[in-house]
């Protein structure tokens, strides 16, 4: 019997091993792309090279380690894992907040136009979705900046 794909997080259980494996693969990819060693990764999240090797192998990571990795590598580290539970990570960009009012409407309008064109046949296929990723991301950044401004708070991670 085949199991259902892990796509609708509200209705599916995502195994911890899948989440940990995803984080490990992300660390592995960052290590390769940035030509780092485990000690380099460890300096970022405050862990030893041995511990990083364990994380890359799918071992459990502390919440602080996860947040520090998110701070350093943002979506490169977290988004594959967060996608398993229907979420994504985008940094709150101060510059985006300043220009959000001016840029929000054009960004959202561009995304809506791309969506409308893709939906002309009633569905959005993978190629169409890939082609509109930049517009969707720009709209998301603009809307997130406005949402954050509406909340009236800024959060900062302080380490020391």
C-alpha positions as CSV (number, residue, x, y, z in Angstrom):
1,X,0.0,0.0,0.0
2,X,1.3,3.4,-0.9
3,X,1.2,6.3,1.5
4,X,-0.2,9.7,0.7
5,X,2.4,12.4,-0.1
6,X,3.2,14.8,2.7
7,X,1.7,17.9,1.1
8,X,-1.3,19.0,3.1
9,X,0.3,19.6,6.5
10,X,-3.0,20.3,8.3
11,X,-4.3,16.9,7.4
12,X,-1.1,14.8,7.4
13,X,1.4,13.8,10.0
14,X,5.0,14.6,9.1
15,X,7.4,12.2,10.8
16,X,10.1,13.8,12.9
17,X,12.7,11.7,10.9
18,X,11.5,13.5,7.7
19,X,11.9,16.9,9.3
20,X,15.3,16.1,10.8
21,X,16.5,14.5,7.5
22,X,15.4,17.7,5.6
23,X,17.4,19.9,8.0
24,X,20.4,17.6,7.6
25,X,20.2,17.7,3.8
26,X,20.0,21.5,4.0
27,X,23.1,21.7,6.1
28,X,24.8,19.3,3.7
29,X,23.8,21.5,0.7
30,X,25.0,24.7,2.4
31,X,28.3,23.0,3.4
32,X,28.9,22.0,-0.3
33,X,27.6,25.3,-1.9
34,X,29.6,27.6,0.4
35,X,32.7,25.2,0.5
36,X,32.5,25.0,4.3
37,X,33.6,22.4,6.8
38,X,31.7,21.2,9.8
39,X,33.7,23.5,12.1
40,X,32.5,26.5,10.0
41,X,28.9,25.5,10.3
42,X,29.4,24.9,14.0
43,X,30.7,28.4,14.6
44,X,27.5,29.8,13.2
45,X,25.2,27.8,15.5
46,X,27.5,27.4,18.5
47,X,28.1,23.6,18.2
48,X,31.1,21.4,17.7
49,X,32.1,19.9,14.3
50,X,31.0,16.5,15.6
51,X,27.6,17.8,16.6
52,X,27.2,19.3,13.1
53,X,28.1,16.0,11.5
54,X,25.4,14.4,13.6
55,X,22.8,17.1,12.5
56,X,23.7,16.4,8.9
57,X,23.0,12.8,9.6
58,X,19.5,13.6,10.8
59,X,20.0,14.0,14.6
60,X,17.8,16.3,16.6
61,X,18.9,20.0,16.7
62,X,18.2,22.4,19.5
63,X,15.7,25.2,19.0
64,X,18.5,27.8,19.5
65,X,20.6,26.0,16.9
66,X,17.7,26.0,14.4
67,X,17.1,29.8,15.0
68,X,20.8,30.6,14.6
69,X,20.9,28.6,11.4
70,X,17.8,30.4,10.1
71,X,19.4,33.8,11.0
72,X,22.6,32.9,9.0
73,X,21.1,31.1,6.0
74,X,17.4,32.1,6.1
75,X,15.3,30.1,3.6
76,X,18.4,28.2,2.3
77,X,18.4,26.3,5.5
78,X,14.8,26.3,6.7
79,X,12.4,26.4,3.8
80,X,12.7,22.8,2.6
81,X,11.9,21.7,6.2
82,X,9.2,24.3,6.8
83,X,7.5,23.4,3.5
84,X,6.8,20.0,5.0
85,X,4.5,21.7,7.5
86,X,3.1,24.2,5.0
87,X,5.3,27.2,6.0
88,X,8.2,29.2,4.7
89,X,10.7,31.6,6.1
90,X,11.4,35.1,4.7
91,X,13.6,37.7,6.4
92,X,12.0,40.9,7.6
93,X,13.9,43.4,5.6
94,X,14.0,47.0,6.9
95,X,14.5,48.3,3.4
96,X,11.4,46.4,2.3
97,X,9.4,48.1,5.1
98,X,10.5,51.5,4.0
99,X,9.5,50.9,0.3
100,X,6.6,48.7,1.0
101,X,3.9,51.3,0.5
102,X,5.3,52.4,-2.8
103,X,6.1,48.9,-4.1
104,X,3.2,46.9,-2.7
105,X,0.7,47.6,-5.4
106,X,3.0,47.0,-8.4
107,X,4.4,43.8,-6.8
108,X,0.9,42.4,-5.9
109,X,-0.5,43.5,-9.3
110,X,2.3,41.7,-11.2
111,X,1.7,38.5,-9.2
112,X,-2.0,38.7,-9.8
113,X,-1.4,39.2,-13.5
114,X,0.9,36.2,-13.6
115,X,-1.7,34.1,-11.7
116,X,-4.5,35.2,-14.0
117,X,-2.5,34.2,-17.1
118,X,-1.5,30.9,-15.6
119,X,-5.1,30.1,-14.6
120,X,-6.5,30.8,-18.1
121,X,-6.8,27.0,-18.5
122,X,-8.2,26.5,-15.0
123,X,-5.0,25.3,-13.3
124,X,-1.4,26.3,-12.7
125,X,1.2,23.7,-13.9
126,X,4.7,23.4,-12.5
127,X,6.3,25.3,-15.3
128,X,3.9,28.2,-15.0
129,X,4.5,28.3,-11.2
130,X,8.3,28.3,-11.7
131,X,7.9,31.2,-14.2
132,X,6.0,33.3,-11.7
133,X,8.2,32.6,-8.6
134,X,9.9,36.0,-8.7
135,X,6.5,37.9,-8.8
136,X,5.1,35.8,-6.0
137,X,8.2,36.3,-3.9
138,X,8.2,40.1,-4.5
139,X,4.5,40.3,-3.6
140,X,5.1,38.2,-0.4
141,X,8.0,40.5,0.7
142,X,5.9,43.6,0.1
143,X,2.9,42.2,2.0
144,X,5.0,40.8,4.8
145,X,6.6,44.2,5.3
146,X,3.3,45.9,5.6
147,X,2.0,43.2,8.0
148,X,5.1,43.7,10.1
149,X,4.6,47.4,10.1
150,X,1.0,47.0,11.1
151,X,2.1,44.8,14.1
152,X,4.3,47.7,15.2
153,X,7.1,45.6,16.4
154,X,10.5,44.5,15.3
155,X,12.2,41.4,16.7
156,X,15.9,41.0,16.8
157,X,18.0,38.0,17.8
158,X,20.6,39.0,20.3
159,X,23.5,36.7,20.9
160,X,26.4,37.1,23.2
